[in-house]
């Protein structure tokens, strides 16, 4: 049997391929190919735009697919979220769809959009947001370059942002956040009711989440004299309790410690460990962390 999997083509493609590689799946193909190969005979991969993924999954063309929670919601299609995978084209954080206006605009809240023109790719979500706030406005689909539309082609935009830097560069001010989104794995009911496909999808997700868990973590090994062990342990963080063992032939004197920690803590932690008596400190990268 084969699990038919849709993967996002476009801005998420490179980061998606990288995560799959760390999870143990090598996906290869030209940049223009929509049908890359994968070194797992039980997987069939097709690339489509994230905006279209929910429709193809709902129609059964794909058993499952990776897309944004935003595009899934905006599509209105009946699919099931298997789990979320927090990553984007820039980093490991959720993205936001925000209402933005020119810096000198009089628009301060969503209520000020009454009778205004709004440009966005996320049309249905924007219309629902306006309806929720009792606002009537003209929502137009944007085919691209949305940030360039105000003030002449639109009074406001609803646009995707990860850092907000592009909006600032275009002299736009964020008014409100409409939606926070992450990448999600979605599937249709038929696939989820198939025992083999459901298990295969769960296995793939386990490895993908393990790869993501490892993205911002590293392993740390160090040796410590027994007399310094308490001082070192007090400042040593870990996902769980550190692994501690005795060095061969040094049971009464030296101990070895191994931990998994956040990579961002290493540069400040290592000098402190050294000062407390730690020796032979080794930092190493991780491919997967399975909780």
C-alpha positions as a Markdown table, in Angstrom:
| # | Residue | x | y | z |
|---|---|---|---|---|
| 1 | Unk | 0.0 | 0.0 | 0.0 |
| 2 | Unk | 1.0 | 3.6 | -0.5 |
| 3 | Unk | 0.1 | 6.8 | 1.5 |
| 4 | Unk | -0.5 | 9.7 | -0.9 |
| 5 | Unk | 1.0 | 12.7 | 0.7 |
| 6 | Unk | 0.7 | 16.3 | -0.5 |
| 7 | Unk | 3.5 | 18.7 | 0.4 |
| 8 | Unk | 3.5 | 22.5 | 0.0 |
| 9 | Unk | 5.2 | 24.0 | -3.1 |
| 10 | Unk | 6.5 | 27.5 | -2.7 |
| 11 | Unk | 7.7 | 29.3 | 0.4 |
| 12 | Unk | 7.5 | 26.3 | 2.7 |
| 13 | Unk | 9.0 | 23.8 | 0.2 |
| 14 | Unk | 12.6 | 24.1 | 1.2 |
| 15 | Unk | 12.0 | 24.0 | 4.9 |
| 16 | Unk | 9.6 | 21.1 | 4.5 |
| 17 | Unk | 12.2 | 19.1 | 2.6 |
| 18 | Unk | 14.8 | 19.8 | 5.3 |
| 19 | Unk | 12.5 | 18.6 | 8.1 |
| 20 | Unk | 11.7 | 15.5 | 6.1 |
| 21 | Unk | 15.4 | 14.8 | 5.6 |
| 22 | Unk | 16.1 | 15.1 | 9.3 |
| 23 | Unk | 13.2 | 12.8 | 10.0 |
| 24 | Unk | 14.9 | 10.2 | 7.7 |
| 25 | Unk | 13.0 | 10.8 | 4.4 |
| 26 | Unk | 15.1 | 12.0 | 1.4 |
| 27 | Unk | 13.0 | 13.8 | -1.1 |
| 28 | Unk | 14.6 | 14.5 | -4.5 |
| 29 | Unk | 13.5 | 16.2 | -7.7 |
| 30 | Unk | 14.1 | 19.3 | -9.8 |
| 31 | Unk | 12.9 | 22.7 | -8.5 |
| 32 | Unk | 10.2 | 22.7 | -11.2 |
| 33 | Unk | 9.0 | 19.1 | -10.6 |
| 34 | Unk | 5.6 | 18.6 | -9.0 |
| 35 | Unk | 6.3 | 14.8 | -8.5 |
| 36 | Unk | 9.5 | 14.4 | -6.5 |
| 37 | Unk | 10.8 | 11.0 | -5.5 |
| 38 | Unk | 11.1 | 9.8 | -1.9 |
| 39 | Unk | 13.2 | 6.9 | -0.6 |
| 40 | Unk | 10.2 | 5.2 | 1.0 |
| 41 | Unk | 8.2 | 2.9 | -1.3 |
| 42 | Unk | 5.2 | 3.3 | 1.0 |
| 43 | Unk | 5.0 | 7.1 | 0.3 |
| 44 | Unk | 3.9 | 8.9 | -2.8 |
| 45 | Unk | 4.6 | 12.7 | -2.7 |
| 46 | Unk | 3.1 | 15.5 | -4.8 |
| 47 | Unk | 3.8 | 19.2 | -4.5 |
| 48 | Unk | 0.9 | 21.7 | -4.7 |
| 49 | Unk | 0.4 | 25.2 | -3.3 |
| 50 | Unk | -0.6 | 25.3 | 0.4 |
| 51 | Unk | -3.7 | 27.3 | -0.6 |
| 52 | Unk | -5.0 | 24.3 | -2.6 |
| 53 | Unk | -4.0 | 21.5 | -0.2 |
| 54 | Unk | -7.3 | 21.2 | 1.8 |
| 55 | Unk | -9.4 | 20.8 | -1.3 |
| 56 | Unk | -7.3 | 18.0 | -2.7 |
| 57 | Unk | -7.2 | 16.2 | 0.7 |
| 58 | Unk | -11.0 | 16.6 | 1.1 |
| 59 | Unk | -11.6 | 15.2 | -2.4 |
| 60 | Unk | -9.4 | 12.2 | -1.7 |
| 61 | Unk | -6.8 | 13.0 | -4.3 |
| 62 | Unk | -4.3 | 13.0 | -1.4 |
| 63 | Unk | -4.7 | 10.9 | 1.8 |
| 64 | Unk | -3.1 | 13.7 | 3.8 |
| 65 | Unk | -1.1 | 16.8 | 3.3 |
| 66 | Unk | 0.9 | 19.6 | 4.9 |
| 67 | Unk | -0.6 | 23.1 | 4.7 |
| 68 | Unk | -1.1 | 26.1 | 6.9 |
| 69 | Unk | -3.8 | 26.2 | 9.5 |
| 70 | Unk | -4.8 | 29.6 | 7.9 |
| 71 | Unk | -5.3 | 28.1 | 4.4 |
| 72 | Unk | -7.2 | 25.1 | 5.8 |
| 73 | Unk | -9.5 | 27.4 | 7.7 |
| 74 | Unk | -10.0 | 29.8 | 4.8 |
| 75 | Unk | -10.9 | 26.9 | 2.4 |
| 76 | Unk | -13.9 | 25.8 | 4.4 |
| 77 | Unk | -13.1 | 22.2 | 3.4 |
| 78 | Unk | -14.0 | 19.2 | 5.6 |
| 79 | Unk | -10.7 | 17.8 | 6.7 |
| 80 | Unk | -9.2 | 16.6 | 10.0 |
| 81 | Unk | -6.1 | 18.2 | 11.7 |
| 82 | Unk | -3.8 | 15.2 | 12.6 |
| 83 | Unk | -1.3 | 17.4 | 14.4 |
| 84 | Unk | 0.5 | 20.7 | 14.1 |
| 85 | Unk | 4.2 | 21.2 | 13.1 |
| 86 | Unk | 5.5 | 24.5 | 14.2 |
| 87 | Unk | 7.9 | 25.7 | 11.4 |
| 88 | Unk | 7.8 | 28.2 | 8.6 |
| 89 | Unk | 10.0 | 29.6 | 5.8 |
| 90 | Unk | 12.1 | 31.6 | 8.3 |
| 91 | Unk | 12.1 | 29.9 | 11.6 |
| 92 | Unk | 10.4 | 27.7 | 14.2 |
| 93 | Unk | 7.5 | 30.0 | 15.2 |
| 94 | Unk | 3.9 | 30.6 | 14.3 |
| 95 | Unk | 3.0 | 33.2 | 11.7 |
| 96 | Unk | 0.4 | 35.9 | 12.0 |
| 97 | Unk | -2.2 | 37.3 | 9.6 |
| 98 | Unk | -2.5 | 41.0 | 10.5 |
| 99 | Unk | -4.5 | 44.0 | 9.6 |
| 100 | Unk | -2.1 | 46.7 | 8.4 |
| 101 | Unk | -2.6 | 50.2 | 7.2 |
| 102 | Unk | -0.2 | 53.1 | 6.2 |
| 103 | Unk | 1.6 | 54.6 | 9.1 |
| 104 | Unk | -0.3 | 57.9 | 8.7 |
| 105 | Unk | -3.7 | 56.3 | 8.3 |
| 106 | Unk | -6.6 | 57.3 | 10.5 |
| 107 | Unk | -7.7 | 53.7 | 10.9 |
| 108 | Unk | -7.0 | 52.7 | 14.5 |
| 109 | Unk | -9.3 | 49.6 | 15.0 |
| 110 | Unk | -11.3 | 47.2 | 12.9 |
| 111 | Unk | -14.4 | 49.4 | 13.4 |
| 112 | Unk | -12.7 | 52.1 | 11.3 |
| 113 | Unk | -12.8 | 49.9 | 8.2 |
| 114 | Unk | -16.5 | 50.5 | 7.6 |
| 115 | Unk | -16.9 | 51.2 | 3.9 |
| 116 | Unk | -13.2 | 50.8 | 3.2 |
| 117 | Unk | -11.4 | 48.7 | 0.7 |
| 118 | Unk | -9.2 | 45.8 | 2.0 |
| 119 | Unk | -6.7 | 43.7 | -0.1 |
| 120 | Unk | -5.7 | 40.2 | 1.0 |
| 121 | Unk | -5.2 | 36.6 | -0.1 |
| 122 | Unk | -7.1 | 35.4 | 2.9 |
| 123 | Unk | -10.5 | 36.5 | 1.7 |
| 124 | Unk | -12.9 | 34.3 | 3.6 |
| 125 | Unk | -11.2 | 34.7 | 6.9 |
| 126 | Unk | -11.1 | 38.4 | 6.5 |
| 127 | Unk | -14.8 | 38.6 | 5.6 |
| 128 | Unk | -15.7 | 36.5 | 8.7 |
| 129 | Unk | -13.5 | 38.7 | 10.9 |
| 130 | Unk | -15.3 | 41.8 | 9.7 |
| 131 | Unk | -18.7 | 40.2 | 10.1 |
| 132 | Unk | -17.8 | 39.2 | 13.6 |
| 133 | Unk | -17.2 | 42.9 | 14.4 |
| 134 | Unk | -20.3 | 44.2 | 12.5 |
| 135 | Unk | -18.2 | 45.9 | 9.8 |
| 136 | Unk | -19.1 | 46.1 | 6.2 |
| 137 | Unk | -16.2 | 46.6 | 3.8 |
| 138 | Unk | -15.0 | 45.7 | 0.3 |
| 139 | Unk | -12.6 | 42.7 | 0.5 |
| 140 | Unk | -10.7 | 42.1 | -2.6 |
| 141 | Unk | -8.4 | 39.1 | -3.5 |
| 142 | Unk | -4.8 | 40.1 | -3.9 |
| 143 | Unk | -2.8 | 38.4 | -6.6 |
| 144 | Unk | 0.5 | 39.4 | -5.0 |
| 145 | Unk | 2.5 | 42.4 | -3.9 |
| 146 | Unk | -0.2 | 43.1 | -1.2 |
| 147 | Unk | 2.0 | 45.3 | 0.8 |
| 148 | Unk | 2.3 | 47.7 | -2.1 |
| 149 | Unk | -1.5 | 48.3 | -2.4 |
| 150 | Unk | -2.0 | 50.9 | 0.3 |
| 151 | Unk | -2.8 | 53.8 | 0.2 |
| 152 | Unk | -3.9 | 54.1 | -3.5 |
| 153 | Unk | -5.2 | 50.6 | -4.3 |
| 154 | Unk | -6.5 | 49.7 | -0.9 |
| 155 | Unk | -7.2 | 51.4 | 2.5 |
| 156 | Unk | -5.9 | 48.4 | 4.4 |
| 157 | Unk | -4.4 | 45.0 | 3.9 |
| 158 | Unk | -4.6 | 41.7 | 5.7 |
| 159 | Unk | -1.2 | 40.1 | 5.2 |
| 160 | Unk | 1.0 | 37.3 | 6.5 |
| 161 | Unk | 4.0 | 38.1 | 8.6 |
| 162 | Unk | 6.6 | 36.3 | 10.6 |
| 163 | Unk | 8.7 | 39.1 | 11.9 |
| 164 | Unk | 6.9 | 42.3 | 10.8 |
| 165 | Unk | 10.0 | 43.7 | 9.1 |
| 166 | Unk | 8.6 | 43.7 | 5.6 |
| 167 | Unk | 5.5 | 45.7 | 6.8 |
| 168 | Unk | 7.8 | 48.2 | 8.5 |
| 169 | Unk | 9.9 | 48.5 | 5.4 |
| 170 | Unk | 6.8 | 49.4 | 3.4 |
| 171 | Unk | 5.8 | 52.0 | 6.0 |
| 172 | Unk | 2.8 | 50.0 | 7.2 |
| 173 | Unk | 1.4 | 49.8 | 10.8 |
| 174 | Unk | -0.2 | 46.7 | 12.3 |
| 175 | Unk | -3.6 | 47.4 | 13.7 |
| 176 | Unk | -4.8 | 44.0 | 14.8 |
| 177 | Unk | -4.0 | 40.3 | 14.5 |
| 178 | Unk | -6.7 | 38.2 | 12.8 |
| 179 | Unk | -5.2 | 34.8 | 13.0 |
| 180 | Unk | -2.2 | 32.9 | 14.2 |
| 181 | Unk | -1.2 | 30.0 | 12.1 |
| 182 | Unk | 1.2 | 27.0 | 12.1 |
| 183 | Unk | 1.9 | 24.3 | 9.6 |
| 184 | Unk | -0.6 | 21.4 | 10.1 |
| 185 | Unk | -0.9 | 17.9 | 8.8 |
| 186 | Unk | -4.4 | 17.3 | 7.6 |
| 187 | Unk | -6.1 | 14.1 | 6.4 |
| 188 | Unk | -9.5 | 13.0 | 5.1 |
| 189 | Unk | -11.8 | 10.6 | 7.0 |
| 190 | Unk | -11.4 | 7.8 | 4.5 |
| 191 | Unk | -7.6 | 7.7 | 5.0 |
| 192 | Unk | -7.9 | 7.9 | 8.8 |
| 193 | Unk | -10.4 | 5.0 | 8.9 |
| 194 | Unk | -7.9 | 2.9 | 6.9 |
| 195 | Unk | -5.8 | 1.1 | 9.6 |
| 196 | Unk | -2.7 | 0.9 | 7.5 |
| 197 | Unk | -2.8 | 4.4 | 6.2 |
| 198 | Unk | -3.6 | 5.8 | 9.7 |
| 199 | Unk | -0.6 | 3.9 | 11.2 |
| 200 | Unk | 1.7 | 5.0 | 8.4 |
| 201 | Unk | 0.7 | 8.6 | 8.9 |
| 202 | Unk | 1.2 | 8.4 | 12.6 |
| 203 | Unk | 4.7 | 7.0 | 12.1 |
| 204 | Unk | 5.6 | 9.8 | 9.7 |
| 205 | Unk | 4.3 | 12.4 | 12.1 |
| 206 | Unk | 6.3 | 10.8 | 15.0 |
| 207 | Unk | 9.5 | 11.2 | 13.0 |
| 208 | Unk | 8.7 | 14.7 | 11.8 |
| 209 | Unk | 7.9 | 16.0 | 15.3 |
| 210 | Unk | 11.1 | 14.3 | 16.5 |
| 211 | Unk | 13.1 | 16.2 | 13.9 |
| 212 | Unk | 11.4 | 19.5 | 14.9 |
| 213 | Unk | 12.0 | 18.8 | 18.6 |
| 214 | Unk | 15.7 | 18.5 | 17.8 |
| 215 | Unk | 15.9 | 21.8 | 15.8 |
| 216 | Unk | 16.8 | 24.1 | 18.7 |
| 217 | Unk | 18.4 | 21.5 | 21.0 |
| 218 | Unk | 21.9 | 20.0 | 21.3 |
| 219 | Unk | 23.5 | 17.2 | 23.3 |
| 220 | Unk | 26.2 | 18.0 | 25.9 |
| 221 | Unk | 28.7 | 15.6 | 27.3 |
| 222 | Unk | 31.1 | 16.5 | 30.1 |
| 223 | Unk | 33.3 | 14.9 | 32.8 |
| 224 | Unk | 33.3 | 16.0 | 36.4 |
| 225 | Unk | 35.3 | 15.1 | 39.5 |
| 226 | Unk | 33.0 | 13.5 | 42.1 |
| 227 | Unk | 33.7 | 16.4 | 44.5 |
| 228 | Unk | 32.3 | 18.9 | 42.0 |
| 229 | Unk | 29.2 | 17.0 | 40.9 |
| 230 | Unk | 26.8 | 18.8 | 43.1 |
| 231 | Unk | 28.0 | 22.3 | 42.0 |
| 232 | Unk | 27.7 | 21.3 | 38.3 |
| 233 | Unk | 24.3 | 19.7 | 38.7 |
| 234 | Unk | 22.9 | 22.8 | 40.2 |
| 235 | Unk | 23.5 | 24.9 | 37.0 |
| 236 | Unk | 22.9 | 22.1 | 34.5 |
| 237 | Unk | 19.5 | 22.2 | 32.8 |
| 238 | Unk | 18.1 | 19.1 | 31.0 |
| 239 | Unk | 14.9 | 17.9 | 29.3 |
| 240 | Unk | 14.7 | 15.3 | 32.0 |
| 241 | Unk | 17.3 | 14.2 | 34.7 |
| 242 | Unk | 20.8 | 14.0 | 33.3 |
| 243 | Unk | 22.4 | 10.7 | 32.5 |
| 244 | Unk | 25.3 | 10.1 | 35.0 |
| 245 | Unk | 27.8 | 7.3 | 34.9 |
| 246 | Unk | 31.3 | 6.6 | 36.2 |
| 247 | Unk | 34.4 | 6.7 | 34.0 |
| 248 | Unk | 36.1 | 3.3 | 33.5 |
| 249 | Unk | 38.8 | 2.8 | 36.1 |
| 250 | Unk | 37.8 | 6.1 | 37.8 |
| 251 | Unk | 34.7 | 5.1 | 39.8 |
| 252 | Unk | 35.8 | 6.8 | 43.0 |
| 253 | Unk | 36.9 | 10.0 | 41.3 |
| 254 | Unk | 35.5 | 11.0 | 37.9 |
| 255 | Unk | 31.9 | 10.9 | 36.6 |
| 256 | Unk | 30.5 | 11.4 | 33.0 |
| 257 | Unk | 27.3 | 13.5 | 32.5 |
| 258 | Unk | 25.1 | 13.7 | 29.3 |
| 259 | Unk | 22.2 | 16.0 | 28.8 |
| 260 | Unk | 20.0 | 17.4 | 26.0 |
| 261 | Unk | 19.5 | 21.2 | 26.4 |
| 262 | Unk | 18.3 | 24.3 | 24.4 |
| 263 | Unk | 21.1 | 25.4 | 22.0 |
| 264 | Unk | 20.6 | 29.0 | 22.9 |
| 265 | Unk | 21.7 | 28.3 | 26.5 |
| 266 | Unk | 25.1 | 26.7 | 25.6 |
| 267 | Unk | 27.2 | 29.9 | 25.1 |
| 268 | Unk | 26.5 | 31.1 | 28.6 |
| 269 | Unk | 26.3 | 27.7 | 30.2 |
| 270 | Unk | 29.7 | 26.2 | 29.1 |
| 271 | Unk | 31.9 | 28.8 | 30.7 |
| 272 | Unk | 29.9 | 28.4 | 34.0 |
| 273 | Unk | 30.3 | 24.6 | 33.8 |
| 274 | Unk | 34.1 | 25.0 | 33.2 |
| 275 | Unk | 34.3 | 27.3 | 36.2 |
| 276 | Unk | 32.6 | 24.7 | 38.4 |
| 277 | Unk | 35.1 | 22.0 | 37.4 |
| 278 | Unk | 33.7 | 20.4 | 34.3 |
| 279 | Unk | 36.2 | 18.9 | 31.9 |
| 280 | Unk | 36.2 | 17.5 | 28.3 |
| 281 | Unk | 33.0 | 19.3 | 27.4 |
| 282 | Unk | 31.5 | 18.1 | 24.0 |
| 283 | Unk | 28.5 | 19.7 | 22.3 |
| 284 | Unk | 26.9 | 17.7 | 19.4 |
| 285 | Unk | 23.9 | 18.2 | 17.1 |
| 286 | Unk | 20.7 | 16.1 | 17.2 |
| 287 | Unk | 18.6 | 14.8 | 14.4 |
| 288 | Unk | 15.5 | 13.7 | 16.3 |
| 289 | Unk | 14.2 | 14.0 | 19.9 |
| 290 | Unk | 11.2 | 11.7 | 20.5 |
| 291 | Unk | 9.4 | 12.5 | 23.7 |
